[in-house]
Amino acid sequence: MAVGDVIAITTIVSAANFRDYQPTAGVEVSVHSISYQLAGSTFASWVSSGVIRCFHYDGSNPTFIDQDNASGSMFFGSLEITNANYLRFWNTDADENIQLTLKGRQTK
């Protein structure tokens, strides 16, 4: 990857679990959008009961950014993240896996 390259990552956040998005050392990324849905569902399906929460995280101190409990877009804007200050997602639903998609651009 190089500066200016598009970042598009789709991953699963398991039920009642965390998932981090942490660039490699020396890389900086500007995340522009975060969207999600139930794993294995169509885009129109809704996250039925749980909440997905997003945090800035430095490995020990989470700073809350946003939360949502319906499929779709959680965030549009610009979140600047590095290897030391990255994103942590928490799926609070004990029964459902959530598919999460991040899009952005590498800035360093």
C-alpha positions as CSV (number, residue, x, y, z in Angstrom):
1,M,0.0,0.0,0.0
2,A,1.1,3.5,-0.7
3,V,0.0,7.0,0.2
4,G,-3.3,7.8,-1.5
5,D,-4.3,4.2,-1.9
6,V,-7.9,3.4,-1.1
7,I,-8.5,1.2,2.0
8,A,-11.6,-1.0,1.9
9,I,-11.8,-3.7,4.5
10,T,-14.7,-6.1,5.3
11,T,-14.5,-8.2,8.4
12,I,-16.7,-10.0,10.9
13,V,-17.1,-8.9,14.5
14,S,-18.2,-12.0,16.4
15,A,-21.1,-12.0,18.8
16,A,-20.1,-10.3,22.1
17,N,-16.6,-9.7,20.9
18,F,-14.2,-6.9,19.9
19,R,-12.4,-6.3,16.6
20,D,-9.6,-3.8,16.1
21,Y,-8.5,-2.0,12.9
22,Q,-4.9,-1.1,13.5
23,P,-2.6,0.0,10.6
24,T,0.9,-1.4,10.6
25,A,3.7,0.7,12.2
26,G,4.5,3.9,10.3
27,V,1.2,3.9,8.3
28,E,-1.6,6.4,8.9
29,V,-5.1,6.0,7.5
30,S,-8.1,8.4,7.2
31,V,-11.3,6.4,7.6
32,H,-14.2,8.0,5.8
33,S,-17.0,5.6,6.3
34,I,-18.0,2.7,8.5
35,S,-21.0,0.5,7.7
36,Y,-22.3,-2.8,8.9
37,Q,-25.0,-5.5,8.8
38,L,-25.7,-8.9,10.2
39,A,-23.1,-11.4,8.9
40,G,-24.5,-13.4,5.9
41,S,-27.6,-11.1,5.5
42,T,-28.6,-8.8,2.6
43,F,-27.9,-5.1,3.0
44,A,-31.5,-4.4,3.8
45,S,-31.5,-6.7,6.9
46,W,-31.4,-5.1,10.3
47,V,-29.2,-5.8,13.3
48,S,-31.9,-7.1,15.5
49,S,-31.0,-6.6,19.1
50,G,-27.4,-5.7,19.8
51,V,-25.4,-2.5,19.4
52,I,-22.1,-2.0,17.7
53,R,-19.9,0.5,19.4
54,C,-16.8,2.3,17.9
55,F,-13.9,3.6,20.0
56,H,-10.6,5.3,19.4
57,Y,-8.2,3.1,21.2
58,D,-4.5,3.2,22.2
59,G,-4.3,-0.3,23.7
60,S,-5.5,0.6,27.1
61,N,-7.8,3.7,27.0
62,P,-10.9,3.5,24.9
63,T,-12.5,6.8,23.8
64,F,-16.1,6.4,22.7
65,I,-16.9,7.7,19.1
66,D,-20.3,6.3,18.2
67,Q,-22.8,3.5,18.5
68,D,-25.7,2.2,16.4
69,N,-28.2,-0.6,16.5
70,A,-29.5,-0.8,13.0
71,S,-27.7,-1.9,9.8
72,G,-26.4,0.8,7.5
73,S,-23.9,3.6,7.9
74,M,-22.5,4.4,11.3
75,F,-20.1,7.1,10.3
76,F,-19.2,9.5,7.5
77,G,-16.4,11.9,8.1
78,S,-12.7,11.5,8.8
79,L,-11.1,9.5,11.6
80,E,-7.4,9.7,11.5
81,I,-5.8,6.5,12.9
82,T,-2.3,5.2,13.3
83,N,-0.7,2.1,14.8
84,A,-0.7,3.7,18.2
85,N,-4.2,5.2,18.0
86,Y,-6.6,2.9,16.2
87,L,-10.2,1.8,16.0
88,R,-11.9,-0.8,18.2
89,F,-15.3,-2.1,17.5
90,W,-17.5,-3.9,20.1
91,N,-20.4,-6.1,19.1
92,T,-22.6,-6.1,22.2
93,D,-25.1,-8.7,20.7
94,A,-24.6,-12.0,22.4
95,D,-26.2,-14.0,19.5
96,E,-25.4,-12.3,16.2
97,N,-22.1,-11.8,14.2
98,I,-21.9,-8.5,12.5
99,Q,-20.2,-7.8,9.2
100,L,-18.3,-4.5,9.3
101,T,-16.9,-2.5,6.4
102,L,-14.4,0.3,6.7
103,K,-13.4,2.6,3.8
104,G,-10.8,5.3,3.7
105,R,-7.4,6.3,2.3
106,Q,-3.8,5.8,3.4
107,T,-2.3,9.2,4.2
108,K,1.2,8.2,5.3
